[in-house]
Amino acid sequence: MFRMTVTSTFDEAKTRAIVRARRLADVRRAAEHLEARVRARAPRDTGRLVASIRVVPGSGDEGWRVVVAVPYAGFVEFGHRTPAGGFVPPNPYLRESAAETRRAFPGVKIVVLARMPARR
């Protein structure tokens, strides 16, 4: 008679750490993908908007953020009225890039937050 016993030890903390590290790596790759897509779609009139795009670590458990650090980024994204009363149509470079990144990384949460400057 042949008898074989196979045992395995399961270190739950180590497994959770490995899963978390892989998840954070996926989130970082998604942020880098989003940054590249935003850079590719952003308008380049002066180059300031594109130059202001960067990936930064989020606070706490947030993962990563893609920041567009010019005050007029929201006006480009959503459109705006000109002082003469005309209208500049939206150029949704952020929202379209986020949609593409969501398709490429379906398990990663992508949120677009836009902060518009206060009216004067």
N, CA and C atoms as an extended XYZ file, in Angstrom:
360
Properties=species:S:1:pos:R:3:atomname:S:1:resname:S:1:resid:I:1 pbc="F F F"
N         0.835       -1.164        0.000 N   MET     1
C         0.000        0.000        0.000 CA  MET     1
C         0.891        1.242        0.000 C   MET     1
N         0.486        2.191       -0.811 N   PHE     2
C         1.228        3.438       -0.907 CA  PHE     2
C         0.346        4.542       -0.341 C   PHE     2
N         0.917        5.341        0.526 N   ARG     3
C         0.148        6.409        1.147 CA  ARG     3
C         0.970        7.692        1.109 C   ARG     3
N         0.326        8.761        0.679 N   MET     4
C         1.039       10.027        0.611 CA  MET     4
C         0.168       11.107        1.246 C   MET     4
N         0.803       11.937        2.042 N   THR     5
C         0.099       13.052        2.666 CA  THR     5
C         0.756       14.342        2.212 C   THR     5
N        -0.071       15.256        1.787 N   VAL     6
C         0.423       16.558        1.360 CA  VAL     6
C        -0.160       17.590        2.315 C   VAL     6
N         0.712       18.381        2.857 N   THR     7
C         0.238       19.430        3.758 CA  THR     7
C         0.722       20.780        3.233 C   THR     7
N         0.034       21.761        3.627 N   SER     8
C         0.396       23.104        3.211 CA  SER     8
C         0.122       24.052        4.365 C   SER     8
N         1.010       24.978        4.538 N   THR     9
C         0.747       26.005        5.539 CA  THR     9
C         0.327       27.261        4.797 C   THR     9
N        -0.645       27.900        5.314 N   PHE    10
C        -1.198       29.085        4.678 CA  PHE    10
C        -0.964       30.265        5.608 C   PHE    10
N        -0.116       31.143        5.167 N   ASP    11
C         0.173       32.344        5.948 CA  ASP    11
C        -0.726       33.455        5.410 C   ASP    11
N        -1.820       33.674        6.109 N   GLU    12
C        -2.816       34.632        5.635 CA  GLU    12
C        -2.252       36.050        5.531 C   GLU    12
N        -1.482       36.470        6.488 N   ALA    13
C        -0.921       37.832        6.464 CA  ALA    13
C         0.008       38.009        5.270 C   ALA    13
N         0.840       37.003        5.004 N   LYS    14
C         1.761       37.090        3.876 CA  LYS    14
C         0.994       37.110        2.555 C   LYS    14
N        -0.041       36.285        2.444 N   THR    15
C        -0.848       36.248        1.233 CA  THR    15
C        -1.548       37.581        1.008 C   THR    15
N        -2.096       38.162        2.072 N   ARG    16
C        -2.740       39.469        1.948 CA  ARG    16
C        -1.742       40.536        1.499 C   ARG    16
N        -0.532       40.486        2.035 N   ALA    17
C         0.501       41.454        1.657 CA  ALA    17
C         0.862       41.318        0.175 C   ALA    17
N         0.950       40.084       -0.311 N   ILE    18
C         1.269       39.851       -1.723 CA  ILE    18
C         0.143       40.369       -2.611 C   ILE    18
N        -1.100       40.056       -2.246 N   VAL    19
C        -2.253       40.520       -3.026 CA  VAL    19
C        -2.308       42.044       -3.026 C   VAL    19
N        -2.069       42.663       -1.876 N   ARG    20
C        -2.094       44.122       -1.777 CA  ARG    20
C        -0.991       44.749       -2.641 C   ARG    20
N         0.194       44.167       -2.613 N   ALA    21
C         1.300       44.698       -3.415 CA  ALA    21
C         0.977       44.604       -4.907 C   ALA    21
N         0.384       43.499       -5.323 N   ARG    22
C         0.010       43.353       -6.732 CA  ARG    22
C        -1.084       44.344       -7.111 C   ARG    22
N        -2.033       44.530       -6.213 N   ARG    23
C        -3.127       45.473       -6.465 CA  ARG    23
C        -2.579       46.895       -6.594 C   ARG    23
N        -1.680       47.283       -5.693 N   LEU    24
C        -1.089       48.618       -5.768 CA  LEU    24
C        -0.281       48.799       -7.048 C   LEU    24
N         0.388       47.743       -7.487 N   ALA    25
C         1.134       47.812       -8.749 CA  ALA    25
C         0.173       48.005       -9.922 C   ALA    25
N        -0.989       47.324       -9.892 N   ASP    26
C        -1.996       47.508      -10.940 CA  ASP    26
C        -2.525       48.937      -10.941 C   ASP    26
N        -2.751       49.479       -9.746 N   VAL    27
C        -3.256       50.852       -9.636 CA  VAL    27
C        -2.213       51.824      -10.182 C   VAL    27
N        -0.952       51.600       -9.869 N   ARG    28
C         0.114       52.473      -10.382 CA  ARG    28
C         0.187       52.413      -11.910 C   ARG    28
N         0.098       51.194      -12.470 N   ARG    29
C         0.114       51.054      -13.929 CA  ARG    29
C        -1.089       51.764      -14.556 C   ARG    29
N        -2.253       51.666      -13.914 N   ALA    30
C        -3.442       52.346      -14.421 CA  ALA    30
C        -3.241       53.861      -14.388 C   ALA    30
N        -2.640       54.387      -13.320 N   ALA    31
C        -2.384       55.828      -13.225 CA  ALA    31
C        -1.409       56.278      -14.307 C   ALA    31
N        -0.386       55.488      -14.561 N   GLU    32
C         0.576       55.832      -15.613 CA  GLU    32
C        -0.080       55.770      -16.998 C   GLU    32
N        -0.965       54.789      -17.196 N   HIS    33
C        -1.717       54.691      -18.452 CA  HIS    33
C        -2.601       55.921      -18.621 C   HIS    33
N        -3.302       56.302      -17.542 N   LEU    34
C        -4.172       57.473      -17.597 CA  LEU    34
C        -3.368       58.739      -17.888 C   LEU    34
N        -2.226       58.883      -17.244 N   GLU    35
C        -1.376       60.054      -17.499 CA  GLU    35
C        -0.981       60.129      -18.980 C   GLU    35
N        -0.578       59.003      -19.546 N   ALA    36
C        -0.175       58.976      -20.960 CA  ALA    36
C        -1.345       59.329      -21.874 C   ALA    36
N        -2.538       58.817      -21.558 N   ARG    37
C        -3.712       59.108      -22.381 CA  ARG    37
C        -4.095       60.587      -22.270 C   ARG    37
N        -4.050       61.143      -21.057 N   VAL    38
C        -4.388       62.561      -20.865 CA  VAL    38
C        -3.393       63.430      -21.633 C   VAL    38
N        -2.106       63.106      -21.526 N   ARG    39
C        -1.084       63.865      -22.262 CA  ARG    39
C        -1.330       63.812      -23.777 C   ARG    39
N        -1.724       62.647      -24.275 N   ALA    40
C        -1.946       62.489      -25.714 CA  ALA    40
C        -3.161       63.284      -26.194 C   ALA    40
N        -4.186       63.402      -25.354 N   ARG    41
C        -5.428       64.074      -25.761 CA  ARG    41
C        -5.470       65.561      -25.432 C   ARG    41
N        -4.650       66.031      -24.518 N   ALA    42
C        -4.719       67.422      -24.062 CA  ALA    42
C        -4.304       68.380      -25.183 C   ALA    42
N        -4.987       69.520      -25.273 N   PRO    43
C        -4.600       70.509      -26.286 CA  PRO    43
C        -3.238       71.119      -25.971 C   PRO    43
N        -2.560       71.592      -27.022 N   ARG    44
C        -1.188       72.076      -26.859 CA  ARG    44
C        -1.001       73.506      -27.367 C   ARG    44
N        -1.892       74.395      -27.020 N   ASP    45
C        -1.752       75.778      -27.492 CA  ASP    45
C        -0.434       76.388      -27.012 C   ASP    45
N        -0.207       76.394      -25.706 N   THR    46
C         1.044       76.952      -25.157 CA  THR    46
C         1.942       75.858      -24.604 C   THR    46
N         1.387       74.681      -24.338 N   GLY    47
C         2.157       73.590      -23.744 CA  GLY    47
C         2.111       73.568      -22.228 C   GLY    47
N         1.550       74.610      -21.593 N   ARG    48
C         1.502       74.667      -20.126 CA  ARG    48
C         0.622       73.562      -19.555 C   ARG    48
N        -0.528       73.313      -20.175 N   LEU    49
C        -1.449       72.299      -19.662 CA  LEU    49
C        -0.778       70.929      -19.687 C   LEU    49
N        -0.204       70.562      -20.810 N   VAL    50
C         0.456       69.249      -20.935 CA  VAL    50
C         1.636       69.147      -19.967 C   VAL    50
N         2.388       70.217      -19.814 N   ALA    51
C         3.549       70.200      -18.912 CA  ALA    51
C         3.135       70.047      -17.454 C   ALA    51
N         1.889       70.404      -17.126 N   SER    52
C         1.447       70.335      -15.732 CA  SER    52
C         0.895       68.968      -15.337 C   SER    52
N         0.766       68.040      -16.271 N   ILE    53
C         0.184       66.718      -16.001 CA  ILE    53
C         1.238       65.824      -15.356 C   ILE    53
N         0.861       65.228      -14.204 N   ARG    54
C         1.803       64.327      -13.519 CA  ARG    54
C         1.054       63.329      -12.639 C   ARG    54
N         1.728       62.240      -12.308 N   VAL    55
C         1.203       61.221      -11.397 CA  VAL    55
C         1.820       61.471      -10.033 C   VAL    55
N         0.972       61.530       -9.006 N   VAL    56
C         1.460       61.734       -7.640 CA  VAL    56
C         0.808       60.699       -6.732 C   VAL    56
N         1.491       60.316       -5.649 N   PRO    57
C         0.869       59.373       -4.707 CA  PRO    57
C        -0.345       60.013       -4.038 C   PRO    57
N        -1.393       59.231       -3.867 N   GLY    58
C        -2.566       59.699       -3.146 CA  GLY    58
C        -2.315       59.639       -1.647 C   GLY    58
N        -3.208       60.191       -0.886 N   SER    59
C        -3.049       60.157        0.566 CA  SER    59
C        -3.682       58.886        1.123 C   SER    59
N        -3.042       58.309        2.102 N   GLY    60
C        -3.580       57.109        2.744 CA  GLY    60
C        -3.682       55.937        1.795 C   GLY    60
N        -4.875       55.394        1.660 N   ASP    61
C        -5.116       54.215        0.834 CA  ASP    61
C        -5.654       54.588       -0.545 C   ASP    61
N        -5.483       55.819       -0.969 N   GLU    62
C        -6.035       56.301       -2.227 CA  GLU    62
C        -5.336       55.772       -3.457 C   GLU    62
N        -4.141       55.292       -3.340 N   GLY    63
C        -3.416       54.847       -4.525 CA  GLY    63
C        -2.661       55.990       -5.154 C   GLY    63
N        -3.024       56.348       -6.382 N   TRP    64
C        -2.303       57.371       -7.138 CA  TRP    64
C        -3.276       58.362       -7.731 C   TRP    64
N        -2.786       59.564       -7.988 N   ARG    65
C        -3.593       60.605       -8.623 CA  ARG    65
C        -2.889       61.094       -9.874 C   ARG    65
N        -3.680       61.405      -10.881 N   VAL    66
C        -3.159       62.098      -12.054 CA  VAL    66
C        -3.639       63.539      -11.906 C   VAL    66
N        -2.692       64.454      -11.814 N   VAL    67
C        -3.003       65.855      -11.543 CA  VAL    67
C        -2.727       66.689      -12.794 C   VAL    67
N        -3.662       67.563      -13.106 N   VAL    68
C        -3.460       68.574      -14.147 CA  VAL    68
C        -3.456       69.899      -13.387 C   VAL    68
N        -2.267       70.486      -13.234 N   ALA    69
C        -2.066       71.558      -12.265 CA  ALA    69
C        -2.114       72.974      -12.824 C   ALA    69
N        -2.924       73.212      -13.835 N   VAL    70
C        -3.118       74.595      -14.278 CA  VAL    70
C        -4.546       74.996      -13.902 C   VAL    70
N        -4.763       76.235      -13.516 N   PRO    71
C        -6.094       76.631      -13.036 CA  PRO    71
C        -7.186       76.583      -14.102 C   PRO    71
N        -6.829       76.568      -15.367 N   TYR    72
C        -7.842       76.588      -16.418 CA  TYR    72
C        -8.166       75.195      -16.975 C   TYR    72
N        -7.648       74.146      -16.371 N   ALA    73
C        -7.873       72.785      -16.887 CA  ALA    73
C        -9.360       72.440      -16.972 C   ALA    73
N       -10.131       72.824      -15.977 N   GLY    74
C       -11.566       72.550      -15.991 CA  GLY    74
C       -12.303       73.290      -17.095 C   GLY    74
N       -11.865       74.507      -17.387 N   PHE    75
C       -12.494       75.266      -18.467 CA  PHE    75
C       -12.254       74.599      -19.822 C   PHE    75
N       -11.067       74.029      -19.997 N   VAL    76
C       -10.767       73.308      -21.242 CA  VAL    76
C       -11.621       72.048      -21.312 C   VAL    76
N       -11.720       71.319      -20.213 N   GLU    77
C       -12.486       70.072      -20.163 CA  GLU    77
C       -13.982       70.290      -20.416 C   GLU    77
N       -14.564       71.284      -19.769 N   PHE    78
C       -16.017       71.460      -19.789 CA  PHE    78
C       -16.507       72.593      -20.683 C   PHE    78
N       -15.605       73.365      -21.267 N   GLY    79
C       -16.007       74.499      -22.081 CA  GLY    79
C       -16.259       75.721      -21.204 C   GLY    79
N       -16.364       76.900      -21.848 N   HIS    80
C       -16.577       78.119      -21.063 CA  HIS    80
C       -17.017       79.268      -21.960 C   HIS    80
N       -17.519       80.284      -21.334 N   ARG    81
C       -17.881       81.523      -22.026 CA  ARG    81
C       -16.672       82.439      -22.071 C   ARG    81
N       -16.558       83.162      -23.143 N   THR    82
C       -15.472       84.135      -23.267 CA  THR    82
C       -15.948       85.487      -22.738 C   THR    82
N       -15.027       86.403      -22.415 N   PRO    83
C       -15.443       87.731      -21.957 CA  PRO    83
C       -16.313       88.464      -22.979 C   PRO    83
N       -16.140       88.150      -24.254 N   ALA    84
C       -16.925       88.806      -25.305 CA  ALA    84
C       -18.306       88.171      -25.485 C   ALA    84
N       -18.602       87.132      -24.698 N   GLY    85
C       -19.912       86.493      -24.782 CA  GLY    85
C       -19.967       85.263      -25.655 C   GLY    85
N       -18.862       84.894      -26.280 N   GLY    86
C       -18.824       83.679      -27.091 CA  GLY    86
C       -18.726       82.434      -26.215 C   GLY    86
N       -18.699       81.292      -26.836 N   PHE    87
C       -18.595       80.031      -26.094 CA  PHE    87
C       -17.500       79.173      -26.700 C   PHE    87
N       -16.587       78.710      -25.865 N   VAL    88
C       -15.549       77.773      -26.279 CA  VAL    88
C       -16.068       76.380      -25.921 C   VAL    88
N       -16.231       75.490      -26.892 N   PRO    89
C       -16.806       74.178      -26.605 CA  PRO    89
C       -15.875       73.320      -25.738 C   PRO    89
N       -16.447       72.335      -25.055 N   PRO    90
C       -15.623       71.468      -24.210 CA  PRO    90
C       -14.661       70.613      -25.026 C   PRO    90
N       -13.561       70.286      -24.408 N   ASN    91
C       -12.586       69.352      -24.961 CA  ASN    91
C       -12.369       68.302      -23.881 C   ASN    91
N       -13.204       67.242      -23.845 N   PRO    92
C       -13.197       66.301      -22.722 CA  PRO    92
C       -11.999       65.337      -22.717 C   PRO    92
N       -10.809       65.888      -22.700 N   TYR    93
C        -9.593       65.070      -22.720 CA  TYR    93
C        -9.456       64.214      -21.461 C   TYR    93
N        -9.916       64.706      -20.308 N   LEU    94
C        -9.826       63.926      -19.066 CA  LEU    94
C       -10.846       62.789      -19.047 C   LEU    94
N       -12.095       63.117      -19.327 N   ARG    95
C       -13.147       62.101      -19.259 CA  ARG    95
C       -12.950       61.003      -20.289 C   ARG    95
N       -12.531       61.360      -21.506 N   GLU    96
C       -12.285       60.337      -22.530 CA  GLU    96
C       -11.098       59.457      -22.154 C   GLU    96
N       -10.071       60.052      -21.583 N   SER    97
C        -8.897       59.279      -21.143 CA  SER    97
C        -9.267       58.345      -19.995 C   SER    97
N       -10.098       58.829      -19.073 N   ALA    98
C       -10.540       57.989      -17.956 CA  ALA    98
C       -11.371       56.807      -18.456 C   ALA    98
N       -12.244       57.051      -19.429 N   ALA    99
C       -13.055       55.962      -19.988 CA  ALA    99
C       -12.174       54.902      -20.640 C   ALA    99
N       -11.158       55.338      -21.368 N   GLU   100
C       -10.242       54.392      -22.003 CA  GLU   100
C        -9.466       53.590      -20.950 C   GLU   100
N        -9.044       54.264      -19.899 N   THR   101
C        -8.291       53.579      -18.834 CA  THR   101
C        -9.188       52.600      -18.087 C   THR   101
N       -10.453       52.947      -17.879 N   ARG   102
C       -11.395       52.010      -17.226 CA  ARG   102
C       -11.535       50.730      -18.050 C   ARG   102
N       -11.569       50.875      -19.377 N   ARG   103
C       -11.672       49.678      -20.234 CA  ARG   103
C       -10.398       48.842      -20.169 C   ARG   103
N        -9.243       49.505      -20.084 N   ALA   104
C        -7.966       48.787      -20.054 CA  ALA   104
C        -7.696       48.142      -18.693 C   ALA   104
N        -8.215       48.746      -17.615 N   PHE   105
C        -7.994       48.252      -16.253 CA  PHE   105
C        -9.344       48.130      -15.546 C   PHE   105
N       -10.149       47.119      -15.896 N   PRO   106
C       -11.518       47.046      -15.364 CA  PRO   106
C       -11.600       46.850      -13.850 C   PRO   106
N       -10.577       46.337      -13.226 N   GLY   107
C       -10.623       46.121      -11.779 CA  GLY   107
C       -10.167       47.306      -10.954 C   GLY   107
N        -9.784       48.389      -11.609 N   VAL   108
C        -9.246       49.558      -10.911 CA  VAL   108
C       -10.275       50.686      -10.982 C   VAL   108
N       -10.533       51.308       -9.852 N   LYS   109
C       -11.492       52.415       -9.794 CA  LYS   109
C       -10.823       53.695      -10.289 C   LYS   109
N       -11.431       54.316      -11.293 N   ILE   110
C       -10.923       55.563      -11.866 CA  ILE   110
C       -11.976       56.639      -11.604 C   ILE   110
N       -11.578       57.719      -10.957 N   VAL   111
C       -12.492       58.814      -10.644 CA  VAL   111
C       -11.907       60.104      -11.206 C   VAL   111
N       -12.735       60.887      -11.881 N   VAL   112
C       -12.303       62.187      -12.396 CA  VAL   112
C       -12.912       63.268      -11.501 C   VAL   112
N       -12.051       64.046      -10.880 N   LEU   113
C       -12.492       65.163      -10.051 CA  LEU   113
C       -11.984       66.440      -10.694 C   LEU   113
N       -12.854       67.390      -10.867 N   ALA   114
C       -12.437       68.668      -11.453 CA  ALA   114
C       -12.776       69.780      -10.463 C   ALA   114
N       -11.792       70.581      -10.174 N   ARG   115
C       -11.998       71.733       -9.300 CA  ARG   115
C       -11.922       72.982      -10.161 C   ARG   115
N       -13.020       73.690      -10.240 N   MET   116
C       -13.068       74.901      -11.043 CA  MET   116
C       -12.682       76.089      -10.178 C   MET   116
N       -11.937       77.033      -10.729 N   PRO   117
C       -11.600       78.238       -9.966 CA  PRO   117
C       -12.865       79.026       -9.609 C   PRO   117
N       -12.817       79.727       -8.492 N   ALA   118
C       -13.964       80.530       -8.065 CA  ALA   118
C       -14.163       81.692       -9.029 C   ALA   118
N       -15.395       82.082       -9.196 N   ARG   119
C       -15.701       83.230      -10.051 CA  ARG   119
C       -15.266       84.505       -9.359 C   ARG   119
N       -14.874       85.458      -10.135 N   ARG   120
C       -14.443       86.742       -9.569 CA  ARG   120
C       -15.549       87.763       -9.654 C   ARG   120
